[in-house]
Amino acid sequence: MRPLEVYELPHCACCGQLVTWVVTTEVRKGRKLQFCSDNCARVYDSYLVPTYGEDHVLSLDRTVFAPD
C-alpha cells in the first residue's frame, strides 16, 4: 500500500487545514464532516451554511468527509 499524498489526507471542512491529529466529526446533511476544532464546526454552522446554503456540503472536496 502506498502512502497518501497531501491532497488525499483529511482536511477540515471549514478552513481547509490539513487535519493530522485530533478530528471532530459531525454530521451535516447526512454526511460525516471532519473539522480541525469545535470552533471550525461553529464557524461552518454560523457563517458558511447561512452564506452558501444548506447544499454547500455537496460542493466540498472528498477529503473533508470522514470514512465510513
Contacts in CASP RR format, 6 or more apart in sequence:
PFRMAT RR
TARGET T0000
AUTHOR 0000-0000-0000
METHOD contacts of the structure
MODEL  1
MRPLEVYELPHCACCGQLVTWVVTTEVRKGRKLQFCSDNCARVYDSYLVP
TYGEDHVLSLDRTVFAPD
6 18 0 8 1.000
7 63 0 8 1.000
8 63 0 8 1.000
9 18 0 8 1.000
9 19 0 8 1.000
9 20 0 8 1.000
9 63 0 8 1.000
10 18 0 8 1.000
10 19 0 8 1.000
10 23 0 8 1.000
10 34 0 8 1.000
10 63 0 8 1.000
10 64 0 8 1.000
10 66 0 8 1.000
11 17 0 8 1.000
11 18 0 8 1.000
11 19 0 8 1.000
11 34 0 8 1.000
11 61 0 8 1.000
11 63 0 8 1.000
11 64 0 8 1.000
12 18 0 8 1.000
12 19 0 8 1.000
12 34 0 8 1.000
12 35 0 8 1.000
12 36 0 8 1.000
12 37 0 8 1.000
12 40 0 8 1.000
12 64 0 8 1.000
13 28 0 8 1.000
13 33 0 8 1.000
13 34 0 8 1.000
13 35 0 8 1.000
13 40 0 8 1.000
13 44 0 8 1.000
13 57 0 8 1.000
13 60 0 8 1.000
13 64 0 8 1.000
14 35 0 8 1.000
14 36 0 8 1.000
14 40 0 8 1.000
14 41 0 8 1.000
14 43 0 8 1.000
14 44 0 8 1.000
14 48 0 8 1.000
15 36 0 8 1.000
15 40 0 8 1.000
15 43 0 8 1.000
16 36 0 8 1.000
16 64 0 8 1.000
17 36 0 8 1.000
19 34 0 8 1.000
19 35 0 8 1.000
19 36 0 8 1.000
22 36 0 8 1.000
22 37 0 8 1.000
23 34 0 8 1.000
23 35 0 8 1.000
23 36 0 8 1.000
23 66 0 8 1.000
24 34 0 8 1.000
24 35 0 8 1.000
24 36 0 8 1.000
24 37 0 8 1.000
24 38 0 8 1.000
24 40 0 8 1.000
24 41 0 8 1.000
25 32 0 8 1.000
25 33 0 8 1.000
25 34 0 8 1.000
25 35 0 8 1.000
25 66 0 8 1.000
26 32 0 8 1.000
26 33 0 8 1.000
26 35 0 8 1.000
26 41 0 8 1.000
27 33 0 8 1.000
28 44 0 8 1.000
28 49 0 8 1.000
28 57 0 8 1.000
29 54 0 8 1.000
29 55 0 8 1.000
29 57 0 8 1.000
29 58 0 8 1.000
31 57 0 8 1.000
31 65 0 8 1.000
32 65 0 8 1.000
32 66 0 8 1.000
32 68 0 8 1.000
33 44 0 8 1.000
33 57 0 8 1.000
33 60 0 8 1.000
33 64 0 8 1.000
33 65 0 8 1.000
33 66 0 8 1.000
34 64 0 8 1.000
34 65 0 8 1.000
34 66 0 8 1.000
35 41 0 8 1.000
35 44 0 8 1.000
48 56 0 8 1.000
49 56 0 8 1.000
52 59 0 8 1.000
END
